[in-house]
Amino acid sequence: MRLTAAVLDAPNARELAHFYLRLLPGWGVRRGEDGPDWVHIRPPGGGTGLSFQTEPAYVPPVWPSGPDRQQMMIHLDLEVDDLERETARAVAAGARLAAFQPQDDVRVLLDPAGHPFCLYTDGTDDTESQ
């Protein structure tokens, strides 16, 4: 058994998949696994990917969570080299910066369907080890 993808529901699978293709350079649609209501994208060279499924009754999660509100069930963590540059690139691709930011070294954004995702740096300075 192996994990092949995480699946995100959305009002429009194709639109959300195209957002993540803009966000994740080099990723592509897996041949034979796209249609009007389902799209699977993978990183260059294969590996675990992301799938998107159209769900007509989709309700976006609320960030931060609260009682009697649609809860976040999953979120993606994306490591980046330059937090400010990649946050700006994500916003240009169609993401929204979340109003609530719990940490200085992480940026919480919302994809076009409202799924929260985080950009972060690993916190190490490569010049220190040289």
Secondary structure, 3 states (H helix, E strand, C coil): CCCCEEEEEECCHHHHHHHHHHHCCCCEEEEEEECCCEEEEECCCCCCEEEEEECCCCCCCCCCCCCCCCCCCCCEEEECCCHHHHHHHHHHHCCEECCCCCCCCEEEEECCCCCEEEEECCCCCHHHHC
